[in-house]
């Protein structure tokens, strides 16, 4: 690696250049990077990731949450260096063009997450089916006794809007309809408040990512009898998968410090950081794309069947995410 120097003493050229090079290589780097986005990625492995990176390089990466949308759009507007998202960019349903505020970014898959149903730790329910999830989110199941629990009302927590990472993925993989309305008791701004509320509310239920859920004092339900354990997720034995992405500005020549951090995250050291906190690195689960696409197709088939029963048109998922 070549580095520029402002001057070299005449007569000591190579010696001084060598010493200066060594000093530069061993000196701590003071450049600071900023990361914003998906709270699930932030809570799951980013804190450990940036600590490991700083220990190795001396470079600090400041973490801000805010959600997947913020992660994409603040990189696009150059407010932060790097973003994190658990959804792909959104396309206009009429033109199929990426929304203007989400253009000029590059999404690099770095890990795998699974959507899980969480409840209060004292809730007696241990398993839920995908059909029951649909009925809870559409207001058809309103009492815990319908799920084998106590005679108490179900209090559903959902994210505000329809473009959050969890909300959009849920609409895609369970309802095959990005415009699906949810019948909720509580609407919150981000995944963090949703998770914390369910930890405190014995009647609460919601969906979040396993990557952060496993750090909560909440109960994670089995889904269709499948436990979202690390091994089950890695092998493809679970149902609801999605990739976690790093977002960078689309440029012909990436900024070196940003590229170095991305290389670290995707390299052996970054992968080991993920494994150590129970997150499946992207390279360990390439085969999970098939599960992801299969669940998309199952959701479409399920909604097509309901549409046929009711004599209605089949809802369509437009702008489906593609394998990078």
Beta strands, then each sheet from edge to edge (+ up, - down):
strand 1: 32-37
strand 2: 60-66
strand 3: 82-85
strand 4: 105-120
strand 5: 127-128
strand 6: 155-159
strand 7: 186-188
strand 8: 204-209
strand 9: 218-220
strand 10: 222-223
strand 11: 241-249
strand 12: 280-281
sheet 1: 2+ 1+ 3+ 11- 4+ 8- 6- 7-
sheet 2: 2+ 1+ 3+ 11- 4+ 9-
sheet 3: 2+ 1+ 3+ 11- 4+ 12-
sheet 4: 5+ 10+
end
